[in-house]
């Protein structure tokens, strides 16, 4: 798997741009823990984990991995191993702040166009970093070995990716948070919202609203209610569940199953109320679950609905 990651980085190309940044500023592409001071003309990419030039010809791709990945990847970067990806002409061990690095450079030709390519493997206290850089031969004067090396030596790993950035990577948008705040997001499919001081909220202490997206789901309308109820059975932190209502709705002309339940928190016996909405669409669904103490339900339920109604799939 790691070997394939290295091979993929060597093959990646690029195409997009955003606003320029200061020449001495460490830049972290959106959603990435890994960043660097990019060479002049490189900007964060909107479709790759790294940077690109505005003409789509040059790219820097960054991947952060655990510390223990370093020796495994190092073993795949022997001169023999990289022959299938580039014609190597230089190899050097670099001292980087608080770590070490291996830089391999060479030539590649694709569809008649020649490129200069660099593969960098770095070991930092925060983890392993792999970077792949590709520049057309005609731009070698601008992006020389020295320029690329200087940029790679600025590689940095930040402790965490801000939740606000991860929200930009979700396949759906939250157009109205109704005063709630995101505390955790998974770029592939979901986000946790809450209203309260704790970033790791217990639903018995403060309201929680979870939105996730999934593939598949029943094609037949008659099967959707059972599908939604079966999903709800996965909420194992509650006991004495009592269904208050379960109905198929049409929200914005989209079939949506609503399930409202009263329960008790398994650990604290706190009376709770829960709502689950499952919005169905061809090939997938969006699941929304709102949980709150029963004594706060009247105030928070309208806010759950506001968040629900503001969710839209990204175009």
Sine and cosine of phi, psi and omega as CSV:
sin_phi,cos_phi,sin_psi,cos_psi,sin_omega,cos_omega
0.00,0.00,-0.73,0.69,0.00,-1.00
-0.91,0.42,-0.64,0.76,0.02,-1.00
-0.87,0.49,-0.63,0.77,0.03,-1.00
-0.91,0.41,-0.57,0.82,0.05,-1.00
-0.87,0.50,-0.71,0.70,0.02,-1.00
-0.89,0.45,-0.70,0.72,0.01,-1.00
-0.88,0.47,-0.65,0.76,0.01,-1.00
-0.89,0.46,-0.68,0.73,0.01,-1.00
-0.87,0.48,-0.61,0.79,-0.01,-1.00
-0.92,0.38,-0.41,0.91,-0.07,-1.00
-1.00,-0.10,-0.29,0.96,-0.14,-0.99
-0.90,0.44,0.59,-0.80,0.12,-0.99
-0.86,-0.52,-0.09,-1.00,-0.16,-0.99
-0.55,-0.84,0.26,-0.97,0.12,-0.99
-0.19,-0.98,0.91,0.42,0.10,-0.99
-0.15,-0.99,0.21,-0.98,-0.06,-1.00
-0.47,-0.88,0.36,-0.93,0.09,-1.00
-0.71,-0.70,-0.35,-0.94,-0.10,-0.99
-0.94,0.34,0.52,-0.85,0.01,-1.00
-0.92,0.38,0.34,-0.94,0.03,-1.00
-0.83,-0.55,0.22,-0.98,0.02,-1.00
-0.89,0.45,0.55,-0.84,-0.10,-1.00
-0.91,0.42,-0.44,0.90,-0.07,-1.00
-0.96,-0.27,0.25,0.97,-0.14,-0.99
-0.99,-0.13,0.75,-0.66,0.14,-0.99
-0.95,0.30,0.81,-0.59,-0.08,-1.00
-0.90,-0.43,0.74,-0.67,0.05,-1.00
-0.94,-0.33,0.90,-0.44,0.08,-1.00
-0.83,0.56,0.51,-0.86,-0.08,-1.00
-0.84,0.54,0.78,-0.63,0.01,-1.00
0.99,0.14,0.04,1.00,-0.06,-1.00
-0.95,-0.32,0.65,-0.76,0.12,-0.99
-0.99,0.17,-0.29,0.96,-0.09,-1.00
-0.98,-0.19,0.72,-0.69,0.04,-1.00
-0.57,-0.82,0.06,-1.00,0.05,-1.00
-0.31,-0.95,0.08,-1.00,0.16,-0.99
-1.00,0.02,0.96,-0.29,-0.11,-0.99
-0.95,0.31,0.46,-0.89,0.12,-0.99
-0.88,0.48,0.40,-0.91,0.02,-1.00
-0.81,0.59,0.71,-0.71,0.03,-1.00
0.99,-0.11,-0.25,0.97,0.05,-1.00
-1.00,-0.04,0.68,-0.73,0.02,-1.00
-0.74,-0.67,0.35,-0.94,0.02,-1.00
-0.85,0.52,0.68,-0.74,0.02,-1.00
-1.00,0.09,0.53,-0.85,0.07,-1.00
-1.00,-0.06,-0.12,0.99,-0.04,-1.00
-0.77,-0.63,-0.06,1.00,0.03,-1.00
-0.77,-0.63,0.45,-0.89,0.06,-1.00
-0.98,0.18,0.96,0.27,-0.04,-1.00
0.19,-0.98,-0.67,-0.74,-0.14,-0.99
-0.72,-0.69,0.37,-0.93,0.05,-1.00
-0.56,-0.83,0.30,-0.95,0.18,-0.98
-1.00,-0.08,0.33,-0.94,-0.10,-1.00
-0.90,0.44,-0.43,0.90,-0.03,-1.00
-1.00,0.06,0.08,1.00,0.08,-1.00
0.95,0.30,0.08,1.00,-0.12,-0.99
-1.00,0.01,-0.54,0.84,-0.10,-0.99
-0.91,-0.41,0.57,-0.82,-0.05,-1.00
-0.55,-0.84,0.46,-0.89,0.18,-0.98
-0.79,-0.62,0.88,-0.48,0.00,-1.00
-0.94,-0.34,0.76,-0.65,-0.07,-1.00
-0.86,-0.51,0.66,-0.75,0.08,-1.00
-0.67,-0.74,0.75,-0.66,0.09,-1.00
-0.98,-0.20,0.70,-0.71,-0.04,-1.00
-0.71,-0.70,0.24,-0.97,0.03,-1.00
-0.90,0.44,0.33,-0.94,0.00,-1.00
-0.82,0.57,-0.67,0.74,-0.10,-0.99
-0.93,0.36,-0.16,0.99,0.02,-1.00
-0.97,0.25,-0.34,0.94,-0.12,-0.99
-0.84,0.55,-0.82,0.57,-0.04,-1.00
-0.89,0.45,-0.52,0.85,0.01,-1.00
-0.92,0.39,-0.70,0.72,0.00,-1.00
-0.95,0.33,-0.62,0.79,0.02,-1.00
-0.83,0.56,-0.61,0.79,0.00,-1.00
-0.93,0.38,-0.38,0.92,0.01,-1.00
-1.00,-0.03,0.01,1.00,-0.05,-1.00
-0.94,-0.33,0.49,0.87,0.10,-1.00
-0.95,0.32,0.38,-0.93,0.02,-1.00
-0.81,0.58,-0.61,0.79,0.00,-1.00
-0.92,0.39,-0.64,0.77,-0.09,-1.00
-0.94,0.35,-0.51,0.86,-0.07,-1.00
-1.00,-0.02,-0.01,1.00,-0.05,-1.00
-0.86,0.52,-0.56,0.83,-0.04,-1.00
-0.96,0.28,-0.15,0.99,-0.08,-1.00
-0.92,-0.38,-0.53,0.85,0.03,-1.00
-0.36,-0.93,0.36,-0.93,0.08,-1.00
-1.00,0.00,0.98,-0.17,-0.11,-0.99
-0.93,0.36,0.69,-0.73,0.11,-0.99
-0.76,-0.65,-0.27,0.96,0.10,-0.99
-0.64,-0.77,0.51,-0.86,0.05,-1.00
-0.51,-0.86,0.78,-0.62,-0.01,-1.00
-0.52,-0.85,0.54,-0.84,0.10,-0.99
-1.00,-0.05,0.78,-0.63,-0.07,-1.00
-0.91,-0.40,0.59,-0.81,0.15,-0.99
-1.00,-0.06,0.87,-0.50,0.04,-1.00
-0.89,-0.45,0.40,-0.92,-0.02,-1.00
-0.80,0.60,0.84,-0.55,0.05,-1.00
0.90,0.44,0.39,0.92,0.00,-1.00
-0.15,-0.99,-0.32,-0.95,0.01,-1.00
-0.59,-0.81,0.29,-0.96,-0.03,-1.00
-0.50,-0.87,0.38,-0.93,0.08,-1.00
-0.84,-0.55,0.81,-0.58,-0.04,-1.00
-0.87,-0.49,0.85,-0.52,0.05,-1.00
-0.90,-0.44,0.73,-0.68,0.00,-1.00
-0.75,-0.66,0.45,-0.89,0.00,-1.00
-0.10,-0.99,-0.29,-0.96,-0.08,-1.00
-0.88,-0.47,0.47,-0.88,0.07,-1.00
-0.60,-0.80,0.56,-0.83,0.08,-1.00
-0.81,-0.59,0.75,-0.67,-0.02,-1.00
-0.65,-0.76,0.84,-0.54,-0.01,-1.00
0.79,0.62,0.64,0.77,0.05,-1.00
0.99,0.13,-0.10,1.00,0.01,-1.00
-0.98,-0.18,0.68,-0.74,-0.03,-1.00
-0.99,-0.17,0.63,-0.77,-0.04,-1.00
-0.76,-0.65,0.46,-0.89,0.24,-0.97
-0.99,-0.16,0.75,-0.67,-0.04,-1.00
-0.79,-0.61,0.59,-0.81,0.06,-1.00
-0.79,-0.61,0.68,-0.74,0.14,-0.99
-0.85,-0.53,0.82,-0.57,-0.05,-1.00
-0.87,-0.50,0.73,-0.68,0.09,-1.00
-0.87,-0.50,0.87,-0.50,-0.06,-1.00
-0.84,-0.55,0.56,-0.83,0.08,-1.00
-0.89,-0.46,0.92,-0.40,0.01,-1.00
-0.89,-0.45,0.31,-0.95,0.01,-1.00
-0.83,0.55,-0.49,0.87,-0.06,-1.00
-1.00,0.05,-0.20,0.98,0.00,-1.00
0.46,-0.89,-0.07,-1.00,0.03,-1.00
-1.00,-0.02,0.64,-0.77,0.02,-1.00
-0.82,-0.58,0.73,-0.68,0.11,-0.99
-0.89,-0.46,0.74,-0.67,0.03,-1.00
-0.75,-0.66,0.65,-0.76,0.08,-1.00
-0.82,-0.58,0.78,-0.62,-0.04,-1.00
-0.85,-0.53,0.69,-0.72,0.03,-1.00
-0.68,-0.74,0.76,-0.65,-0.05,-1.00
-0.66,-0.75,0.72,-0.70,0.07,-1.00
-0.88,0.48,0.51,-0.86,-0.03,-1.00
-0.83,0.56,-0.58,0.82,-0.05,-1.00
-0.93,0.37,-0.26,0.97,0.02,-1.00
-0.98,-0.21,0.20,0.98,-0.05,-1.00
-0.88,0.47,-0.52,0.86,0.01,-1.00
-0.92,0.40,-0.60,0.80,0.03,-1.00
-0.97,0.25,-0.69,0.72,-0.06,-1.00
-0.91,-0.41,0.97,0.26,-0.01,-1.00
-0.98,0.21,0.12,-0.99,0.07,-1.00
-0.84,0.55,-0.65,0.76,-0.03,-1.00
-0.91,0.41,-0.65,0.76,-0.01,-1.00
-0.91,0.41,-0.71,0.70,-0.02,-1.00
-0.92,0.39,-0.68,0.74,0.01,-1.00
-0.87,0.49,-0.69,0.73,-0.01,-1.00
-0.88,0.48,-0.62,0.79,0.03,-1.00
-0.93,0.36,-0.69,0.72,-0.02,-1.00
-0.90,0.44,-0.50,0.87,0.01,-1.00
-0.94,0.33,-0.19,0.98,0.04,-1.00
-1.00,-0.07,0.08,1.00,-0.02,-1.00
-0.77,0.63,0.69,-0.73,0.00,-1.00
-0.62,-0.79,0.44,-0.90,0.05,-1.00
-0.85,-0.53,0.84,-0.54,0.02,-1.00
-1.00,0.03,0.41,-0.91,-0.10,-0.99
-0.86,0.50,-0.59,0.81,-0.04,-1.00
-0.36,-0.93,0.34,-0.94,0.08,-1.00
-1.00,-0.01,0.80,-0.60,0.02,-1.00
-0.83,0.55,0.63,-0.77,-0.03,-1.00
-0.85,0.52,-0.58,0.81,-0.02,-1.00
-0.87,0.49,-0.53,0.85,0.05,-1.00
-0.95,0.30,-0.68,0.73,-0.02,-1.00
-0.88,0.48,-0.57,0.82,0.03,-1.00
-0.85,0.53,-0.54,0.84,0.00,-1.00
-0.93,0.36,-0.32,0.95,-0.03,-1.00
-1.00,-0.08,-0.14,0.99,-0.01,-1.00
-0.93,0.38,0.50,-0.87,0.02,-1.00
-0.97,0.25,0.00,1.00,0.06,-1.00
-0.70,-0.71,0.32,-0.95,0.01,-1.00
-0.95,-0.31,0.54,-0.84,0.12,-0.99
-0.95,-0.32,0.99,-0.17,-0.12,-0.99
-0.99,0.16,-0.32,0.95,0.01,-1.00
-0.52,-0.85,0.92,-0.39,-0.01,-1.00
-1.00,0.07,-0.12,0.99,0.04,-1.00
0.80,0.60,0.60,0.80,0.03,-1.00
0.99,0.13,-0.05,1.00,0.06,-1.00
-1.00,0.10,0.25,-0.97,-0.03,-1.00
-0.76,-0.65,0.60,-0.80,0.04,-1.00
-0.97,0.24,0.71,-0.71,0.04,-1.00
-0.88,-0.47,-0.30,0.95,0.04,-1.00
-0.39,-0.92,0.65,-0.76,0.02,-1.00
-0.62,-0.79,0.57,-0.82,0.07,-1.00
-0.92,-0.40,0.90,-0.43,-0.14,-0.99
-0.79,0.61,-0.53,0.85,-0.07,-1.00
-0.96,0.29,-0.59,0.81,-0.19,-0.98
-0.40,-0.92,-0.05,1.00,-0.09,-1.00
-0.30,-0.96,0.17,-0.98,-0.02,-1.00
-0.52,-0.85,0.56,-0.83,0.10,-1.00
-0.95,-0.31,0.78,-0.63,0.08,-1.00
-0.90,-0.43,0.43,-0.90,0.07,-1.00
-0.48,-0.88,0.14,-0.99,0.09,-1.00
-0.70,-0.72,0.99,-0.12,-0.05,-1.00
0.33,-0.95,0.06,-1.00,-0.14,-0.99
-0.98,0.20,-0.35,0.94,-0.13,-0.99
-1.00,0.04,0.72,-0.69,0.05,-1.00
-0.99,0.10,-0.26,0.96,0.12,-0.99
-0.88,-0.47,0.96,0.28,-0.22,-0.98
-0.95,0.31,0.60,-0.80,0.24,-0.97
-0.99,-0.11,0.81,-0.59,-0.05,-1.00
-0.84,0.55,-0.45,0.89,0.02,-1.00
-0.95,0.31,-0.23,0.97,-0.03,-1.00
-0.97,-0.26,-0.57,0.82,-0.01,-1.00
-0.43,-0.90,0.49,-0.87,-0.06,-1.00
-0.88,0.48,0.54,-0.84,0.03,-1.00
-0.74,-0.67,0.67,-0.74,0.08,-1.00
-0.75,-0.66,0.83,-0.56,-0.08,-1.00
-0.88,-0.47,0.76,-0.65,0.05,-1.00
-0.86,-0.51,0.76,-0.65,0.06,-1.00
-0.61,-0.79,0.37,-0.93,-0.02,-1.00
-0.84,-0.55,0.60,-0.80,-0.02,-1.00
-0.66,-0.75,0.35,-0.94,0.05,-1.00
-0.99,-0.13,0.40,-0.91,0.02,-1.00
1.00,0.07,-0.58,-0.82,-0.10,-1.00
0.99,-0.15,0.30,-0.95,-0.08,-1.00
-0.94,0.34,0.68,-0.73,0.09,-1.00
-0.98,0.19,-0.55,0.84,-0.06,-1.00
-0.99,0.10,0.75,-0.66,-0.01,-1.00
-0.87,0.50,-0.54,0.84,-0.04,-1.00
-0.92,0.38,-0.29,0.96,-0.06,-1.00
-0.99,-0.14,-0.09,1.00,-0.16,-0.99
-0.95,0.30,-0.60,0.80,-0.01,-1.00
-0.89,0.45,-0.70,0.72,0.03,-1.00
-0.90,0.45,-0.64,0.77,0.02,-1.00
-0.86,0.51,-0.72,0.69,-0.02,-1.00
-0.91,0.41,-0.67,0.75,0.01,-1.00
-0.90,0.43,-0.62,0.78,0.02,-1.00
-0.91,0.42,-0.59,0.81,0.06,-1.00
-0.90,0.44,-0.64,0.77,-0.04,-1.00
-0.90,0.44,-0.49,0.87,-0.03,-1.00
-0.90,0.43,-0.22,0.98,0.05,-1.00
-0.98,0.22,-0.12,0.99,0.04,-1.00
-0.99,0.15,1.00,-0.07,-0.16,-0.99
-1.00,-0.08,-0.06,1.00,-0.05,-1.00
-1.00,0.03,0.24,0.97,-0.05,-1.00
-0.74,-0.67,0.45,-0.89,-0.01,-1.00
-0.73,-0.69,0.13,-0.99,0.01,-1.00
0.79,0.61,0.69,0.72,-0.03,-1.00
-0.94,0.35,0.69,-0.72,0.05,-1.00
-0.69,-0.72,0.89,-0.45,-0.03,-1.00
-0.96,0.30,0.83,-0.56,0.03,-1.00
-1.00,0.00,-0.66,0.75,0.02,-1.00
-0.36,-0.93,0.46,-0.89,0.08,-1.00
-0.49,-0.87,0.91,-0.41,-0.11,-0.99
-0.60,-0.80,0.47,-0.88,0.19,-0.98
-1.00,0.02,0.79,-0.61,0.01,-1.00
-0.89,-0.45,0.20,-0.98,0.20,-0.98
-0.83,-0.56,0.95,-0.31,-0.03,-1.00
-0.96,-0.29,0.91,-0.42,-0.09,-1.00
0.87,0.50,0.58,0.82,-0.01,-1.00
0.90,0.43,0.35,0.94,0.04,-1.00
-0.93,-0.38,0.79,-0.62,0.01,-1.00
-0.90,0.44,0.79,-0.62,-0.08,-1.00
-0.66,-0.75,0.75,-0.66,0.06,-1.00
-0.99,-0.13,0.77,-0.63,0.04,-1.00
-0.93,-0.37,0.73,-0.68,0.06,-1.00
-0.75,-0.66,0.84,-0.55,0.06,-1.00
-0.91,-0.42,0.70,-0.71,-0.14,-0.99
-0.66,-0.75,0.60,-0.80,0.23,-0.97
-0.98,-0.21,0.57,-0.82,-0.04,-1.00
-0.35,-0.94,-0.04,-1.00,0.14,-0.99
-0.81,-0.58,0.59,-0.81,0.10,-1.00
-0.91,0.42,0.77,-0.64,-0.07,-1.00
-0.87,0.49,-0.56,0.83,-0.12,-0.99
-1.00,0.01,-0.53,0.85,-0.12,-0.99
-0.89,-0.46,-0.15,0.99,-0.07,-1.00
0.91,0.42,0.23,0.97,0.03,-1.00
-0.91,0.42,0.78,-0.62,0.10,-1.00
-0.89,0.47,0.75,-0.66,-0.08,-1.00
-0.79,-0.62,0.38,-0.93,0.20,-0.98
-0.80,-0.61,0.57,-0.82,-0.09,-1.00
-0.68,-0.73,0.65,-0.76,0.15,-0.99
-0.80,-0.61,0.66,-0.76,0.11,-0.99
-0.81,-0.59,0.79,-0.62,0.16,-0.99
-0.91,-0.42,0.73,-0.68,0.12,-0.99
-0.85,-0.52,0.92,-0.38,-0.03,-1.00
-0.99,-0.12,0.85,-0.53,-0.10,-0.99
-0.99,-0.14,0.61,-0.79,0.08,-1.00
-0.55,-0.84,0.30,-0.95,0.01,-1.00
-0.83,0.55,0.85,-0.53,0.07,-1.00
0.99,0.10,-0.02,1.00,-0.03,-1.00
-0.10,-1.00,-0.11,-0.99,-0.02,-1.00
-0.38,-0.93,0.36,-0.93,0.15,-0.99
-0.90,-0.43,0.79,-0.61,0.02,-1.00
-0.95,-0.31,0.74,-0.68,0.02,-1.00
-0.79,-0.61,0.79,-0.61,-0.02,-1.00
-0.79,-0.62,0.84,-0.54,0.08,-1.00
-0.93,-0.37,0.75,-0.66,-0.05,-1.00
-0.73,-0.68,0.70,-0.72,0.02,-1.00
-0.37,-0.93,0.42,-0.91,0.15,-0.99
-0.85,0.53,0.58,-0.81,-0.07,-1.00
-0.85,0.53,-0.56,0.83,-0.05,-1.00
-0.96,0.26,-0.13,0.99,0.06,-1.00
-0.94,-0.33,-0.01,1.00,-0.18,-0.98
-0.89,0.45,-0.69,0.72,-0.07,-1.00
-0.86,0.52,-0.57,0.82,-0.02,-1.00
-0.99,0.16,-0.56,0.83,-0.16,-0.99
-1.00,-0.05,-0.43,0.90,-0.06,-1.00
-0.86,0.52,-0.69,0.72,0.06,-1.00
-0.86,0.50,-0.52,0.86,0.02,-1.00
-0.95,0.32,-0.62,0.79,0.10,-0.99
-0.84,0.54,-0.68,0.73,-0.01,-1.00
-0.91,0.41,-0.59,0.81,0.03,-1.00
-0.90,0.44,-0.70,0.71,0.05,-1.00
-0.88,0.48,-0.73,0.69,0.01,-1.00
-0.80,0.59,-0.74,0.68,-0.09,-1.00
-0.95,0.31,-0.28,0.96,0.00,-1.00
-0.99,-0.11,0.10,1.00,-0.01,-1.00
-1.00,0.07,0.75,-0.66,-0.01,-1.00
-0.60,-0.80,0.60,-0.80,0.06,-1.00
-0.93,0.36,0.68,-0.73,0.05,-1.00
-0.93,0.36,0.63,-0.78,0.03,-1.00
-0.96,0.28,0.00,0.00,0.00,0.00
